[in-house]
Amino acid sequence: MKAGLEIASPIGWALWDTLERCTITGAADASIKDAVPNDIAALLAKAPIEAVFCNGATAYRIYTKYLQPVSGIAAVKLPSTSPANAACRPEKLREIWGAALLPWINK
């Protein structure tokens, strides 16, 4: 399996990175340089993508700039699950992510 694509469940969910590669210092999104977006056209040719959820503002910004024009699928921006996101406690993350994903869980 290609790095960056992990099947998350038997119901057809996947986790996929917006970037194929970049230069980054530690885990600081603000330091991202030389960004190369992943090939979403190849992913779309292999999988019936119906929805996109971005884990944080940086993933959303990258997706809307480079990948949404190719996919035609609007993304839902969700708060980052990174421990660096101290503004959002785990309970609040579960609540927000759960509400966003619930319609897709119940499909």
MMTF fields as JSON, N, C-alpha, C and O atoms, coordinates in Angstrom:
{
  "mmtfVersion": "1.0.0",
  "mmtfProducer": "UNKNOWN",
  "numBonds": 427,
  "numAtoms": 428,
  "numGroups": 107,
  "numChains": 1,
  "numModels": 1,
  "chainsPerModel": [1],
  "groupsPerChain": [107],
  "chainIdList": ["A"],
  "bondAtomList": [4, 2, 8, 6, 12, 10, 16, 14, 20, 18, 24, 22, 28, 26, 32, 30, 36, 34, 40, 38, 44, 42, 48, 46, 52, 50, 56, 54, 60, 58, 64, 62, 68, 66, 72, 70, 76, 74, 80, 78, 84, 82, 88, 86, 92, 90, 96, 94, 100, 98, 104, 102, 108, 106, 112, 110, 116, 114, 120, 118, 124, 122, 128, 126, 132, 130, 136, 134, 140, 138, 144, 142, 148, 146, 152, 150, 156, 154, 160, 158, 164, 162, 168, 166, 172, 170, 176, 174, 180, 178, 184, 182, 188, 186, 192, 190, 196, 194, 200, 198, 204, 202, 208, 206, 212, 210, 216, 214, 220, 218, 224, 222, 228, 226, 232, 230, 236, 234, 240, 238, 244, 242, 248, 246, 252, 250, 256, 254, 260, 258, 264, 262, 268, 266, 272, 270, 276, 274, 280, 278, 284, 282, 288, 286, 292, 290, 296, 294, 300, 298, 304, 302, 308, 306, 312, 310, 316, 314, 320, 318, 324, 322, 328, 326, 332, 330, 336, 334, 340, 338, 344, 342, 348, 346, 352, 350, 356, 354, 360, 358, 364, 362, 368, 366, 372, 370, 376, 374, 380, 378, 384, 382, 388, 386, 392, 390, 396, 394, 400, 398, 404, 402, 408, 406, 412, 410, 416, 414, 420, 418, 424, 422],
  "bondOrderList": [1, 1, 1, 1, 1, 1, 1, 1, 1, 1, 1, 1, 1, 1, 1, 1, 1, 1, 1, 1, 1, 1, 1, 1, 1, 1, 1, 1, 1, 1, 1, 1, 1, 1, 1, 1, 1, 1, 1, 1, 1, 1, 1, 1, 1, 1, 1, 1, 1, 1, 1, 1, 1, 1, 1, 1, 1, 1, 1, 1, 1, 1, 1, 1, 1, 1, 1, 1, 1, 1, 1, 1, 1, 1, 1, 1, 1, 1, 1, 1, 1, 1, 1, 1, 1, 1, 1, 1, 1, 1, 1, 1, 1, 1, 1, 1, 1, 1, 1, 1, 1, 1, 1, 1, 1, 1],
  "groupList": [{"groupName": "MET", "atomNameList": ["N", "CA", "C", "O"], "elementList": ["N", "C", "C", "O"], "formalChargeList": [0, 0, 0, 0], "bondAtomList": [1, 0, 2, 1, 3, 2], "bondOrderList": [1, 1, 2], "singleLetterCode": "M", "chemCompType": "L-PEPTIDE LINKING"}, {"groupName": "LYS", "atomNameList": ["N", "CA", "C", "O"], "elementList": ["N", "C", "C", "O"], "formalChargeList": [0, 0, 0, 0], "bondAtomList": [1, 0, 2, 1, 3, 2], "bondOrderList": [1, 1, 2], "singleLetterCode": "K", "chemCompType": "L-PEPTIDE LINKING"}, {"groupName": "ALA", "atomNameList": ["N", "CA", "C", "O"], "elementList": ["N", "C", "C", "O"], "formalChargeList": [0, 0, 0, 0], "bondAtomList": [1, 0, 2, 1, 3, 2], "bondOrderList": [1, 1, 2], "singleLetterCode": "A", "chemCompType": "L-PEPTIDE LINKING"}, {"groupName": "GLY", "atomNameList": ["N", "CA", "C", "O"], "elementList": ["N", "C", "C", "O"], "formalChargeList": [0, 0, 0, 0], "bondAtomList": [1, 0, 2, 1, 3, 2], "bondOrderList": [1, 1, 2], "singleLetterCode": "G", "chemCompType": "PEPTIDE LINKING"}, {"groupName": "LEU", "atomNameList": ["N", "CA", "C", "O"], "elementList": ["N", "C", "C", "O"], "formalChargeList": [0, 0, 0, 0], "bondAtomList": [1, 0, 2, 1, 3, 2], "bondOrderList": [1, 1, 2], "singleLetterCode": "L", "chemCompType": "L-PEPTIDE LINKING"}, {"groupName": "GLU", "atomNameList": ["N", "CA", "C", "O"], "elementList": ["N", "C", "C", "O"], "formalChargeList": [0, 0, 0, 0], "bondAtomList": [1, 0, 2, 1, 3, 2], "bondOrderList": [1, 1, 2], "singleLetterCode": "E", "chemCompType": "L-PEPTIDE LINKING"}, {"groupName": "ILE", "atomNameList": ["N", "CA", "C", "O"], "elementList": ["N", "C", "C", "O"], "formalChargeList": [0, 0, 0, 0], "bondAtomList": [1, 0, 2, 1, 3, 2], "bondOrderList": [1, 1, 2], "singleLetterCode": "I", "chemCompType": "L-PEPTIDE LINKING"}, {"groupName": "SER", "atomNameList": ["N", "CA", "C", "O"], "elementList": ["N", "C", "C", "O"], "formalChargeList": [0, 0, 0, 0], "bondAtomList": [1, 0, 2, 1, 3, 2], "bondOrderList": [1, 1, 2], "singleLetterCode": "S", "chemCompType": "L-PEPTIDE LINKING"}, {"groupName": "PRO", "atomNameList": ["N", "CA", "C", "O"], "elementList": ["N", "C", "C", "O"], "formalChargeList": [0, 0, 0, 0], "bondAtomList": [1, 0, 2, 1, 3, 2], "bondOrderList": [1, 1, 2], "singleLetterCode": "P", "chemCompType": "L-PEPTIDE LINKING"}, {"groupName": "TRP", "atomNameList": ["N", "CA", "C", "O"], "elementList": ["N", "C", "C", "O"], "formalChargeList": [0, 0, 0, 0], "bondAtomList": [1, 0, 2, 1, 3, 2], "bondOrderList": [1, 1, 2], "singleLetterCode": "W", "chemCompType": "L-PEPTIDE LINKING"}, {"groupName": "ASP", "atomNameList": ["N", "CA", "C", "O"], "elementList": ["N", "C", "C", "O"], "formalChargeList": [0, 0, 0, 0], "bondAtomList": [1, 0, 2, 1, 3, 2], "bondOrderList": [1, 1, 2], "singleLetterCode": "D", "chemCompType": "L-PEPTIDE LINKING"}, {"groupName": "THR", "atomNameList": ["N", "CA", "C", "O"], "elementList": ["N", "C", "C", "O"], "formalChargeList": [0, 0, 0, 0], "bondAtomList": [1, 0, 2, 1, 3, 2], "bondOrderList": [1, 1, 2], "singleLetterCode": "T", "chemCompType": "L-PEPTIDE LINKING"}, {"groupName": "ARG", "atomNameList": ["N", "CA", "C", "O"], "elementList": ["N", "C", "C", "O"], "formalChargeList": [0, 0, 0, 0], "bondAtomList": [1, 0, 2, 1, 3, 2], "bondOrderList": [1, 1, 2], "singleLetterCode": "R", "chemCompType": "L-PEPTIDE LINKING"}, {"groupName": "CYS", "atomNameList": ["N", "CA", "C", "O"], "elementList": ["N", "C", "C", "O"], "formalChargeList": [0, 0, 0, 0], "bondAtomList": [1, 0, 2, 1, 3, 2], "bondOrderList": [1, 1, 2], "singleLetterCode": "C", "chemCompType": "L-PEPTIDE LINKING"}, {"groupName": "VAL", "atomNameList": ["N", "CA", "C", "O"], "elementList": ["N", "C", "C", "O"], "formalChargeList": [0, 0, 0, 0], "bondAtomList": [1, 0, 2, 1, 3, 2], "bondOrderList": [1, 1, 2], "singleLetterCode": "V", "chemCompType": "L-PEPTIDE LINKING"}, {"groupName": "ASN", "atomNameList": ["N", "CA", "C", "O"], "elementList": ["N", "C", "C", "O"], "formalChargeList": [0, 0, 0, 0], "bondAtomList": [1, 0, 2, 1, 3, 2], "bondOrderList": [1, 1, 2], "singleLetterCode": "N", "chemCompType": "L-PEPTIDE LINKING"}, {"groupName": "PHE", "atomNameList": ["N", "CA", "C", "O"], "elementList": ["N", "C", "C", "O"], "formalChargeList": [0, 0, 0, 0], "bondAtomList": [1, 0, 2, 1, 3, 2], "bondOrderList": [1, 1, 2], "singleLetterCode": "F", "chemCompType": "L-PEPTIDE LINKING"}, {"groupName": "TYR", "atomNameList": ["N", "CA", "C", "O"], "elementList": ["N", "C", "C", "O"], "formalChargeList": [0, 0, 0, 0], "bondAtomList": [1, 0, 2, 1, 3, 2], "bondOrderList": [1, 1, 2], "singleLetterCode": "Y", "chemCompType": "L-PEPTIDE LINKING"}, {"groupName": "GLN", "atomNameList": ["N", "CA", "C", "O"], "elementList": ["N", "C", "C", "O"], "formalChargeList": [0, 0, 0, 0], "bondAtomList": [1, 0, 2, 1, 3, 2], "bondOrderList": [1, 1, 2], "singleLetterCode": "Q", "chemCompType": "L-PEPTIDE LINKING"}],
  "groupTypeList": [0, 1, 2, 3, 4, 5, 6, 2, 7, 8, 6, 3, 9, 2, 4, 9, 10, 11, 4, 5, 12, 13, 11, 6, 11, 3, 2, 2, 10, 2, 7, 6, 1, 10, 2, 14, 8, 15, 10, 6, 2, 2, 4, 4, 2, 1, 2, 8, 6, 5, 2, 14, 16, 13, 15, 3, 2, 11, 2, 17, 12, 6, 17, 11, 1, 17, 4, 18, 8, 14, 7, 3, 6, 2, 2, 14, 1, 4, 8, 7, 11, 7, 8, 2, 15, 2, 2, 13, 12, 8, 5, 1, 4, 12, 5, 6, 9, 3, 2, 2, 4, 4, 8, 9, 6, 15, 1],
  "groupIdList": [1, 2, 3, 4, 5, 6, 7, 8, 9, 10, 11, 12, 13, 14, 15, 16, 17, 18, 19, 20, 21, 22, 23, 24, 25, 26, 27, 28, 29, 30, 31, 32, 33, 34, 35, 36, 37, 38, 39, 40, 41, 42, 43, 44, 45, 46, 47, 48, 49, 50, 51, 52, 53, 54, 55, 56, 57, 58, 59, 60, 61, 62, 63, 64, 65, 66, 67, 68, 69, 70, 71, 72, 73, 74, 75, 76, 77, 78, 79, 80, 81, 82, 83, 84, 85, 86, 87, 88, 89, 90, 91, 92, 93, 94, 95, 96, 97, 98, 99, 100, 101, 102, 103, 104, 105, 106, 107],
  "secStructList": [7, 7, 6, 6, 3, 3, 3, 7, 7, 6, 6, 1, 7, 3, 3, 3, 7, 1, 3, 3, 3, 3, 3, 7, 1, 6, 6, 7, 4, 4, 4, 7, 3, 3, 3, 3, 3, 7, 7, 2, 2, 2, 2, 2, 2, 2, 1, 7, 7, 7, 7, 3, 3, 3, 3, 1, 2, 2, 2, 2, 2, 2, 0, 0, 0, 0, 0, 2, 2, 2, 2, 7, 7, 7, 3, 3, 3, 3, 7, 7, 7, 1, 6, 6, 7, 6, 6, 1, 7, 2, 2, 2, 2, 2, 2, 2, 2, 2, 2, 2, 2, 2, 2, 2, 2, 6, 7],
  "xCoordList": [0.841, 0.0, 0.888, 1.915, 0.492, 1.264, 1.235, 0.198, 2.375, 2.446, 1.485, 1.326, 0.85, -0.079, -1.515, -2.406, -1.779, -3.144, -3.327, -2.689, -4.188, -4.439, -5.944, -6.705, -6.363, -7.78, -8.112, -7.473, -9.105, -9.428, -10.506, -10.631, -11.286, -12.343, -12.844, -12.575, -13.575, -14.112, -15.262, -15.753, -15.708, -16.814, -16.34, -17.13, -15.044, -14.548, -14.016, -13.956, -13.632, -13.021, -11.526, -10.943, -10.91, -9.465, -8.894, -9.57, -7.658, -6.904, -5.857, -5.18, -5.724, -4.846, -4.223, -4.923, -2.949, -2.245, -2.451, -2.443, -2.635, -2.778, -1.455, -1.437, -0.345, 0.974, 1.714, 1.749, 2.301, 3.18, 4.496, 5.045, 4.995, 6.236, 6.34, 5.683, 7.188, 7.472, 8.683, 9.16, 9.164, 10.2, 9.489, 8.748, 9.713, 9.045, 10.002, 10.793, 9.931, 10.746, 9.896, 8.907, 10.288, 9.501, 8.1, 7.909, 7.119, 5.722, 5.033, 3.806, 5.816, 5.278, 4.742, 5.514, 3.427, 2.807, 3.247, 3.368, 3.486, 3.885, 5.237, 5.567, 6.019, 7.339, 7.328, 8.385, 6.174, 6.093, 6.592, 6.145, 7.538, 8.072, 8.163, 8.086, 8.323, 8.515, 7.408, 7.68, 6.18, 5.044, 4.74, 4.648, 4.586, 4.183, 2.896, 2.931, 1.763, 0.5, 0.45, 1.063, -0.287, -0.501, -1.34, -2.037, -1.269, -1.973, -3.403, -3.694, -4.288, -5.668, -6.378, -7.315, -5.966, -6.589, -6.4, -7.321, -5.214, -4.967, -5.824, -6.345, -5.971, -6.811, -8.264, -8.934, -8.749, -10.14, -10.408, -11.523, -9.397, -9.56, -9.692, -10.224, -9.211, -9.217, -10.31, -10.672, -10.834, -11.774, -12.937, -12.732, -14.143, -15.309, -15.41, -16.17, -14.658, -14.624, -15.921, -16.295, -16.601, -17.841, -17.707, -18.466, -16.75, -16.605, -15.147, -14.397, -14.764, -13.405, -13.5, -14.212, -12.776, -12.702, -11.235, -10.391, -10.931, -9.549, -9.264, -10.021, -8.163, -7.731, -6.899, -5.669, -7.586, -6.915, -6.9, -7.191, -6.547, -6.572, -5.527, -5.786, -4.356, -3.312, -3.705, -3.548, -4.211, -4.665, -5.788, -5.832, -6.687, -7.789, -7.268, -7.702, -6.337, -5.76, -5.074, -5.248, -4.3, -3.598, -4.606, -4.48, -5.609, -6.618, -7.348, -7.474, -7.833, -8.617, -7.774, -8.284, -6.499, -5.625, -5.225, -5.296, -4.808, -4.225, -5.138, -5.099, -5.948, -6.643, -8.116, -8.637, -8.801, -10.214, -10.466, -11.452, -9.61, -9.837, -9.812, -10.452, -9.081, -9.009, -10.177, -10.787, -10.487, -11.518, -12.927, -13.848, -13.1, -14.439, -15.255, -16.451, -14.633, -15.324, -14.951, -13.778, -15.933, -15.678, -15.296, -15.8, -14.41, -13.948, -14.615, -15.046, -14.686, -15.139, -13.886, -13.091, -13.712, -12.552, -12.904, -13.839, -12.144, -12.348, -11.136, -10.05, -11.307, -10.156, -9.105, -9.422, -7.855, -6.741, -6.781, -7.1, -6.456, -6.359, -4.95, -4.664, -4.075, -2.702, -2.676, -3.451, -1.791, -1.635, -1.256, -1.47, -0.704, -0.341, -1.578, -1.471, -2.735, -3.976, -4.566, -5.578, -3.932, -4.372, -5.699, -6.348, -6.098, -7.346, -8.569, -9.666, -8.393, -9.529, -9.249, -8.403, -9.96, -9.769, -10.287, -11.152, -9.774, -10.186, -11.704, -12.242, -12.38, -13.839, -14.526, -15.478, -14.028, -14.596, -14.287, -15.131, -13.058, -12.7, -13.64, -14.132, -13.89, -14.805, -16.196, -16.832, -16.658, -17.983, -18.056, -18.99, -17.079, -17.083, -16.888, -17.642, -15.878, -15.624, -16.813, -17.216, -17.362, -18.508, -19.694, -20.331, -19.999, -21.126, -20.893, -21.824, -19.657, -19.352, -19.404, -19.842, -18.961, -18.878, -20.154, -20.35, -21.022, -22.212, -23.06, -23.47, -23.333, -24.122, -23.442, -24.125, -22.124, -21.394, -21.29, -21.194, -21.308, -21.303, -22.619, -22.654, -23.688, -25.035, -25.465, -26.601, -24.595, -24.925, -25.114, -25.395],
  "yCoordList": [-1.175, 0.0, 1.241, 1.277, 2.238, 3.475, 4.208, 4.272, 4.757, 5.543, 6.714, 7.305, 7.042, 8.159, 7.754, 8.586, 6.522, 6.047, 4.85, 3.814, 4.994, 3.911, 3.693, 4.638, 2.463, 2.168, 2.201, 1.516, 2.992, 3.197, 2.248, 2.048, 1.659, 0.757, -0.071, 0.251, -1.14, -1.969, -1.313, -1.889, -0.134, 0.525, 1.497, 2.284, 1.449, 2.246, 3.608, 4.485, 3.82, 5.076, 4.996, 3.913, 6.126, 6.15, 7.428, 8.454, 7.347, 8.522, 8.769, 7.84, 10.012, 10.312, 11.675, 12.624, 11.787, 13.053, 13.962, 13.5, 15.244, 16.196, 16.412, 16.716, 16.254, 16.462, 15.147, 14.289, 15.01, 13.87, 14.06, 13.124, 15.306, 15.611, 17.117, 17.904, 17.484, 18.889, 18.971, 17.961, 20.167, 20.431, 21.04, 22.012, 20.47, 20.949, 20.834, 19.893, 21.779, 21.749, 21.177, 21.783, 20.002, 19.343, 19.057, 18.474, 19.479, 19.298, 20.65, 20.738, 21.687, 23.039, 23.299, 23.516, 23.275, 23.506, 24.817, 24.913, 25.822, 27.129, 27.085, 27.987, 26.03, 25.936, 25.167, 24.982, 24.722, 23.938, 24.76, 25.883, 24.169, 24.77, 23.671, 22.485, 24.057, 23.109, 22.048, 20.865, 22.475, 21.545, 20.948, 21.662, 19.625, 18.902, 18.153, 17.208, 18.559, 17.9, 16.462, 16.122, 15.641, 14.264, 14.258, 15.228, 13.185, 13.037, 12.574, 11.378, 13.543, 13.192, 12.597, 11.816, 12.938, 12.362, 10.852, 10.116, 10.386, 8.941, 8.285, 7.188, 8.949, 8.409, 8.329, 7.323, 9.386, 9.408, 8.328, 7.816, 7.984, 6.928, 5.551, 4.627, 5.41, 4.11, 3.97, 2.853, 5.079, 5.017, 5.993, 7.102, 5.583, 6.461, 7.457, 7.236, 8.531, 9.523, 10.336, 10.887, 10.406, 11.166, 12.392, 13.349, 12.376, 13.484, 13.612, 12.636, 14.835, 15.113, 15.902, 16.903, 15.442, 16.109, 16.419, 15.523, 17.67, 18.073, 18.209, 18.835, 17.612, 17.624, 18.882, 18.835, 20.005, 21.25, 22.237, 21.903, 23.472, 24.579, 24.429, 24.798, 23.897, 23.773, 22.745, 22.99, 21.603, 20.592, 21.151, 20.897, 21.908, 22.511, 23.506, 23.502, 24.353, 25.345, 24.663, 25.08, 23.621, 22.889, 22.202, 22.254, 21.557, 20.858, 21.836, 21.588, 22.953, 23.877, 24.543, 24.868, 24.747, 25.395, 24.455, 24.832, 23.242, 22.337, 21.19, 20.776, 20.68, 19.42, 19.578, 18.833, 20.527, 20.708, 21.076, 20.614, 21.891, 22.172, 20.908, 20.861, 19.908, 18.647, 17.735, 17.12, 17.65, 16.711, 17.235, 16.459, 18.544, 19.114, 18.871, 19.163, 18.343, 18.019, 19.06, 19.207, 19.767, 20.728, 19.967, 18.874, 20.553, 19.905, 20.529, 21.682, 19.731, 20.202, 20.419, 19.498, 21.636, 21.936, 21.614, 22.181, 20.697, 20.311, 20.72, 20.902, 20.868, 21.255, 20.157, 18.968, 20.58, 19.635, 18.738, 19.185, 17.48, 16.529, 16.488, 15.68, 17.346, 17.416, 17.847, 18.714, 17.246, 17.688, 19.173, 19.809, 19.716, 21.134, 22.037, 23.237, 21.477, 22.247, 22.314, 21.677, 23.079, 23.19, 23.926, 23.859, 24.621, 25.378, 24.467, 24.908, 23.22, 22.302, 21.045, 20.23, 20.901, 19.748, 18.476, 18.56, 17.31, 16.051, 15.827, 15.308, 16.205, 16.034, 16.875, 16.431, 18.089, 18.98, 18.462, 18.533, 17.936, 17.347, 16.192, 16.1, 15.312, 14.182, 14.67, 14.116, 15.715, 16.26, 16.829, 16.527, 17.648, 18.3, 17.279, 17.269, 16.418, 15.409, 14.441, 14.064, 14.049, 13.135, 13.709, 13.014, 14.98, 15.623, 15.696, 15.501, 15.975, 16.082, 14.727, 14.627, 13.694, 12.367, 11.539, 10.594, 11.887, 11.081, 10.784, 9.639, 11.778, 11.446, 10.395, 9.638, 10.351, 9.393, 8.047, 7.017, 8.041, 6.785, 6.056, 4.829, 6.812, 6.245, 5.932, 5.51, 6.127, 5.858, 4.382, 3.974],
  "zCoordList": [0.0, 0.0, 0.0, 0.677, -0.749, -0.836, 0.5, 1.16, 0.889, 2.113, 2.005, 0.937, 3.112, 3.127, 2.92, 3.091, 2.563, 2.39, 3.302, 3.115, 4.277, 5.208, 5.276, 5.484, 5.103, 5.238, 6.726, 7.525, 7.092, 8.495, 8.997, 10.205, 8.098, 8.543, 7.362, 6.205, 7.67, 6.582, 5.829, 4.858, 6.239, 5.536, 4.475, 3.952, 4.15, 3.044, 3.407, 2.545, 4.626, 5.028, 4.804, 4.849, 4.565, 4.394, 4.992, 5.065, 5.412, 5.849, 4.78, 4.342, 4.363, 3.24, 3.457, 3.811, 3.256, 3.432, 2.23, 1.089, 2.48, 1.38, 0.655, -0.537, 1.381, 0.769, 0.564, 1.445, -0.618, -0.884, -0.148, 0.432, -0.184, 0.534, 0.722, 0.04, 1.669, 1.929, 2.84, 3.357, 3.024, 4.006, 5.206, 5.066, 6.385, 7.594, 8.766, 8.841, 9.669, 10.873, 11.995, 12.407, 12.489, 13.537, 13.037, 11.969, 13.828, 13.437, 13.252, 13.3, 13.042, 12.926, 11.518, 10.584, 11.375, 10.064, 9.437, 8.215, 10.259, 9.741, 9.027, 8.256, 9.288, 8.664, 7.343, 6.74, 6.885, 5.647, 4.468, 4.235, 3.724, 2.493, 1.442, 1.765, 0.22, -0.884, -0.911, -1.11, -0.713, -0.652, -2.02, -3.018, -2.049, -3.255, -2.907, -2.119, -3.481, -3.141, -3.654, -4.666, -2.937, -3.376, -4.654, -4.951, -5.389, -6.664, -6.406, -6.408, -6.186, -5.876, -7.088, -6.92, -8.285, -9.48, -9.502, -9.855, -9.127, -9.071, -7.994, -8.197, -6.853, -5.781, -6.226, -5.995, -6.861, -7.333, -8.377, -8.47, -9.156, -10.163, -9.519, -10.134, -8.288, -7.609, -6.557, -6.189, -6.073, -4.955, -5.176, -5.669, -4.814, -4.979, -3.815, -2.872, -3.882, -2.816, -2.839, -3.874, -1.698, -1.591, -0.701, -0.848, 0.221, 1.163, 1.577, 1.58, 1.925, 2.38, 3.68, 3.762, 4.687, 5.98, 6.248, 6.207, 6.517, 6.745, 8.236, 8.979, 8.648, 10.036, 10.293, 10.29, 10.516, 10.829, 9.676, 8.528, 10.029, 9.069, 7.97, 6.824, 8.294, 7.267, 6.221, 5.025, 6.65, 5.689, 4.816, 3.612, 5.425, 4.674, 3.64, 2.488, 4.058, 3.139, 1.954, 0.808, 2.231, 1.168, 0.252, -0.971, 0.852, 0.048, -0.867, -2.066, -0.304, -1.135, -2.215, -3.287, -1.946, -2.935, -4.065, -5.235, -3.733, -4.727, -5.16, -6.319, -4.255, -4.532, -4.864, -5.694, -4.241, -4.54, -6.004, -6.578, -6.627, -8.051, -8.928, -9.979, -8.492, -9.243, -8.882, -9.757, -7.579, -7.122, -7.333, -7.59, -7.226, -7.302, -6.045, -6.023, -5.001, -3.756, -2.7, -2.356, -2.196, -1.125, 0.14, 0.396, 0.917, 2.149, 3.367, 3.349, 4.418, 5.72, 6.556, 6.743, 7.059, 7.908, 9.351, 9.917, 9.94, 11.326, 12.15, 11.6, 13.456, 14.276, 14.289, 14.256, 14.339, 14.344, 15.571, 16.672, 15.37, 16.484, 17.058, 17.942, 16.569, 17.054, 18.515, 18.919, 19.312, 20.694, 20.78, 21.812, 19.715, 19.695, 19.674, 19.929, 19.375, 19.34, 20.752, 21.042, 21.607, 22.995, 23.127, 24.171, 22.08, 22.128, 22.132, 22.472, 21.764, 21.659, 22.478, 22.113, 23.577, 24.454, 23.768, 22.896, 24.148, 23.506, 23.494, 22.516, 24.548, 24.605, 23.526, 22.885, 23.343, 22.327, 20.923, 20.03, 20.732, 19.436, 19.098, 17.973, 20.069, 19.832, 19.442, 18.545, 20.127, 19.84, 18.425, 17.682, 18.051, 16.734, 15.619, 14.646, 15.757, 14.729, 14.628, 13.528, 15.761, 15.755, 15.014, 14.221, 15.266, 14.587, 13.08, 12.299, 12.667, 11.235, 10.543, 9.397, 11.233, 10.617, 10.73, 9.966, 11.679, 11.946, 10.698, 10.51, 9.843, 8.65, 7.753, 7.063, 7.761, 6.937, 7.617, 6.948, 8.936, 9.694, 9.503, 9.409, 9.446, 9.334, 7.909, 7.694, 6.94, 5.529, 5.284, 4.158]
}
